[in-house]
Amino acid sequence: MRYMLIIRNGENHPQPGDPSWDQLMADYGAFSEALAARGTSFTGDPLAPPHTATTVRVEGGEVVLADGPFAETKEWFSGYYVIDVESLDHALQAASMIPSAKFGSVEVRPVVSM
């Protein structure tokens, strides 16, 4: 079964240039290597910061664009993984290993096959 692991960062998440940034990136490399060593099929990418987002709505047949994310929050989506594992328990275990879980949260959702 496929699950999306949606990574949300909090305000205390290291940023590029912070002393702990290089270690965080090394931790992500180790996480990806651990998934591969377990034979877990996965994809994933980081996302650019919220200020780069554009929100699209269609209201009354008109396209309305807004700069920035859908909602202002203290946590923001910073990346994702889509993993193929045997069960929700395996997905939750993988989510708990994501380095940014220490600075925010990871939402785990089943991917619906269409």
N, C-alpha and C positions, 0 to 999 in steps of 0.2 A: 504494500500500500504506500502511496506517496503522501507526504506531509510537507507543508510549507512552514518553515521556522522563520517567523517575522521578528527581526531584531529591532528593539526600541532602545535608544540611548537616553540616559538621563543627563542632567546638567553637569555632572561630575565626570563624564566620559572623557578620556584623553583625546586631544586633538593633535593633528600634525604639528610638529615642533615642540610638543610637551615632552618632558624627559621620559615619561612612561610609554610614549607612542610606539617606539621601536619594539619594546617588549610585547605590547599588545599585538602588533603585527606578527611577531614571532609566534605568539600564542595562537593566532588564527592559522598560521601555517601548520603548526602542530595539530590543531583540531582537524584541519582538512586531511592531513596525513593519517590521523587516527581513523577517520571515516573510511578512507581508502584501504587501510590495513584490515578493517573489518569486512571489506567487500561491499560497503554501502555505496550505492550509486547516488551521486549528488551533483547539483549545480548550485551556484550562488554568486552573488555580486554585492559589493557595497553600493550604496546610493549617495548621491551628492547631497549636501546640506539642504534643509528645508527652504532657505531663502532662494534657492534655484528653481523651486517648483512653480508650476502654473496649474491652477485648478480650473477645470472646464465644466460648465453646467449648460444645460439646454432649458431655457425658460420660455414658455409660450412660442416654441419653435425658433427662438433666437439663441445663438451661441453666446454665452457670457464667459469671459475669461477673467481670472483674478490672479494677481501675483501672489505667490506663496502657497503654503499648504492649506488643506481643507479647514483645519482648525488650529488655533494657537494652543499649544500645550507645552509642558515642561519636558516631556519625552517626545522624541521624534523617530520616525522610521529611518534606520541607517543601513539596512541591508537585509538579505534573506538567503536562506538555503532551501532548496527543494530536495528532499531525501526520499529514497525508496527503501523502506524497512518492513519488517514482518508485522509490527504491531505498534499501537499507540505507546506502549511502555518503552519500546526501543526509540521512538521519536522523542519522548520526554527525556530519556537518558541523554540522547544526543543534544537536545536543547539545553540541558543543564551543563553541558561541556562547552558551550559557546562562550568565548572570553568576555563578551560584552554583557553577559547576564549579571556580572558583578557590578555593572554601572547602570543598569536599566532592567529590561525584561525581555523575554522571548515568548511570543505567542505561537502556539502550535495548532495548526489547522489541517484537517484532511483535505487533500486535493480531490475534487469531484471529477471523475472521468466522464466526458460527454460523448 
